[in-house]
Amino acid sequence: MVMDHGIIIFTPIFAVFIGFTLFKFLKKRKRSTKSIYKLIDDLEKKYIY
């Protein structure tokens, strides 16, 4: 049985890359939701109060 060293080396690197990408996407999404609430709050202060 011969194991391919490329699979052994690149599988963890690929998994870390996917995890990092998902983490960045979720963090960016959370920040955009926060900025939307801030925008709504600013508009309320400007036009209602």
N, C-alpha and C positions, 0 to 999 in steps of 0.2 A: 504494500500500500504506500503510494507516494503522495505526500501532501503538497499542495501548491502554496509556496511561501507568499505569493502575492495576495491570496485570500486572507492569510493569517495576518499580514501587515496592514492591508487596506480596510478590512472590515471594521476594526475599532476606530480608525480615523474617520471613516465614512459615518459611523454611528455618532461620533462626537460632533461632526459637522452638522448632521441633521438635528441633533439635540440643541446645538448652539443656534441654528437658524430658527427653530421653533421658539426657543426662549426669547430671541430678539423680536420675533413677530408678535408674541404675546405681550411683551413689554411695551412695544410700540403701540399696540392696540389699546392697552390700558391707558397709556399716556394720551392717546387721541380722545378717548372717552372722557378723561379728566378735562382736557382742553375744551371739549364741547360743552360740558357742564359749566366751565368757567365763562365761556362765551355767552351762554344763556343767562347766567347770573349777571354778567356785565350789561347785557342788553336790557334785562329787567331793571337794573339800577338806573340806566340811562333814560328809559322811556316810561317807566311806571312811577318811580319815586320823584 
